């Protein structure tokens, strides 16, 4: 009898422990069913992507809290949704461990430690993550170490080694919710080697056409799978492979009509549409929004209807629970100190260097960056450092952010990050004069063509500013009276016209080499040298050795072929209205004097 009582007690304890453990992991395990037989059931799927290390909701280079992004805001929304839909499925489509000073300059240099993004995602209860291309930035061994601490499967069905083994160990995961069996298949853009070829072990893997990798995964699924979700780190349309669509979300649906939901990513733009009734969703970057798909099912788990949306986080309070995760809090504080130069004891440490004045001129027209309208000290500094480091004849670099500048006085790491936010390395490649001029034409396509009567230069939204390289080592003109492809004029090298068959060595960052020079076929030459340190680290080293640094501009390039009507009083009036906020900044399309009366009327309203 006593033995029976002891056994009963043990069983009760085990049952209690089992119940407790089940509750503790309920975000990712089979839930107690909320379904009512005979009534439609809503299966909720939430999707994030491209969070780029922004856990806190903080701009480290500016040392400011953000108001509309961050994983902490996403978690507030997710937690509220779980109160209504405790069995919701939470997925991410990649590009998460890279993107901030906290991740790139602290966490990712210590891959054996628990990564703050992975710690936060574990806490948030993700069911699966798909690899993004930026997960590969530090090579595959580093990526594997970081992701090994994830408490959810990381998927990449189209990246395998020569023996057919997935790079992350999984291409598909099965999730059971409320009697619904859901297959989630993850694929990453196969263009990874374009950007990160040469990084450790990257080229030891095969990057398959995403659509056909999904097809292979579907063929392996059990017949009792009810719902198929594809989480794809790529855009809806092909980025490079327009002919075959190997990097196209839409191609996945064309080849695989069995798919019920498609999550796309990578382009940092909102998508909420459908293809033959299949919801397609995508969010922007840095945790700015979250995708929500609701599938209404019948008793047999057939889809009766679906709805989908992408919700902005601008009105969402950040979760302090996420911010209080020990590794998140610790590395956030370290990153703030790292940028500001203020130590944990509150004392300000030595600056990285100093300047004698600001490096960017003031914008004449609010919101139109002078740094892209004329040569400036910021770009001359970056290009000069690249020329010295590489031994090249010509250097190309971009102003990644319109507001990038260096202040007068002490320089901290945030200032360096502000003018060079990416962790790029530097390449040197030989080009012919003809190829270099073609590359310059490609860059100059960022501008709109000037039209008679225009009061400003504007920018083509289809050619974002981070693709606009400015060149040092050559003198040249950009004629904006001409269409894209015919703008580069009077290119001079060492005081003489650059000949088409002349060979010059060009310094470019690794991303530009892969995604433009090679992907766009701008030059045949291959890289002949690569830096061992990042360009950002080169800038830090330059300030350490050369401070105080004086802003200098050699004005080796200029825009020609335009008459901005500088002496016309109507232009002065319109500029004043723009700067006063009464007219929108004419960034993507110039204001023209022929529309003067209409613009004045608009400003009056």
Buried (B, 14 or more C-beta within 10 A) or exposed (E): EEEEEEEEEEEEEEEEEEEEEEEEEBBBBEBEEEBEEEEEBBBBBBBBBBBBBBBBBBBBBEBEEBEBBBBBBBBBBBBEBBEEBBBBBBBBBBBBBBBBBBBBBBBBEEBEBBBBBBBBBBBBBBBBBBBBBBBBBBBBEBBBBBBBBBEBBBBBBBBBEEEEEBBBEBBBBEBEBBBBBBBBBBBBBBBBBBBBBBBBBBBEBEBBBBBBBBBBBBEEBEEEBBBBBBBBBBBBBBBBBEEEBBBBBBBBBEBBEBBBBBBBBBBBBBBBEBBEEBBBBBBBBBBBBBBBBBBBBEEEBEBEEBEBBBBBBEEBEBBEBBBEBEBBBEBBEBBBBBBBBBEEEEEEEEBBBBBEEBBBBEBBBEEBBBBBBBBBBBBBBBBBBBBEBBEBBBBBBBBBBBEBBBBEEBBBBBBBBBBBBBBBBBBBBBBBBBBBBBBBBBBBBBBBBBEEBBBBBBBBEEBEBBBBBBBBBBBBBBBBBBEBEEBBEEBEBEEEEBEEEBEBBBBBBBBBBBBBBBBEEBBEBEBEBEBEEBBBBBBBBBBEEEBBBEBEBEEBBEBBBBEBBEEBEBBEBBBEBBBEEBBBBBBEBBBBBEBBEEBBEEBEE
